[in-house]
Amino acid sequence: MGKRILIWIILALFIYISLPFISDFIPSHELSYVSQKYVTDGPKEVGAQNLVTAIIVTYRGLDTLGEVVVLFIATAGIGFLLSRSRGKKKKRRESSIILQTGTKILFPLIIMFGIYVFINGHLTPGGGFQGGVVIASGILILLLALPDNPLHEFLLSFTESISGFAYVLIGALGLVVAAGFLDNKILPLGKFGQLFSAGAIPIIYSLIGLKVGAELVNILKHLKND
Amino acid sequence: MEFVLIVIISIIIILAAIFAILTKNLVSAIISAGVVSLLASIIYLMLSAPDVAMTEAAIGSGLTTVVFLYALNKIRKSGEDG
């Protein structure tokens, strides 16, 4: 009983603490100083149509590198924990004909959509992380439909390590050729709004997409294999 | 109109979250947590944040749900063994 009263007291305290966020809330009608700077100078400096991508890949590129590293460590941890195989391999049940036929049609479309999302990251909403997750869900449908079909393990780890290495390499190239680490002006900015524009952003985001996709597929594979 | 829709979706989100905590059936809890993410992504889209909406829909309601279901499957299997 005392535990329950304690929970209610903590909840009431939490509501009391977060009350000022509602009562003192004033909707702002103009951009703050920092956002004003990004909105006016971003298209000129970075050349990306999607400002979110410009901030994620160029202005805050180091944070994105950190996020990718965090994801890599999570994948490595899951692989380390779940890699002990159980020895005996049970024969799996065949998946239904509906799932198999649907996979044949949907799998290429989902993969193509994922690639579209991360290649057009600097033009339309989306980018490397979203595209990578879409690719991973496409491969998930393949794993569900063909339970006995193991993925090409070497290709997976090769994609992951090469794209991560190339990402850091392009970032380091920015130190030598352009203004700083992960600067996108190592390539010409090009015409605003075209596919081949915004310097190195499409390349960097494609590499991030491949890396995230490979890592998430690794997680799914480890969870599936027992 | 948009405000009313956002409020309705928020109420459904809160109800789904409470259901996910209180239900005894783990599969329903996982599905309900996925519903929370899906509805949250709709709210992000209405508040004109399509990048966040895509991430939430793909990771929150797609991949996380599947990872949870796989994990639940694994826990059940190890429970049968031991």
Interface residues (C-beta under 8 A of the other chain):
Chain A: N50 V52 T53 V117 P125 G126 G127 F129 Q130 V133 V134 A136 S137 L140 L216 I219 L220 L223 K224 D226
Chain B: P50 D51 A53 M54 T55 A58 I59 G62 L63 V66 V67 Y70 A71 K74 K77
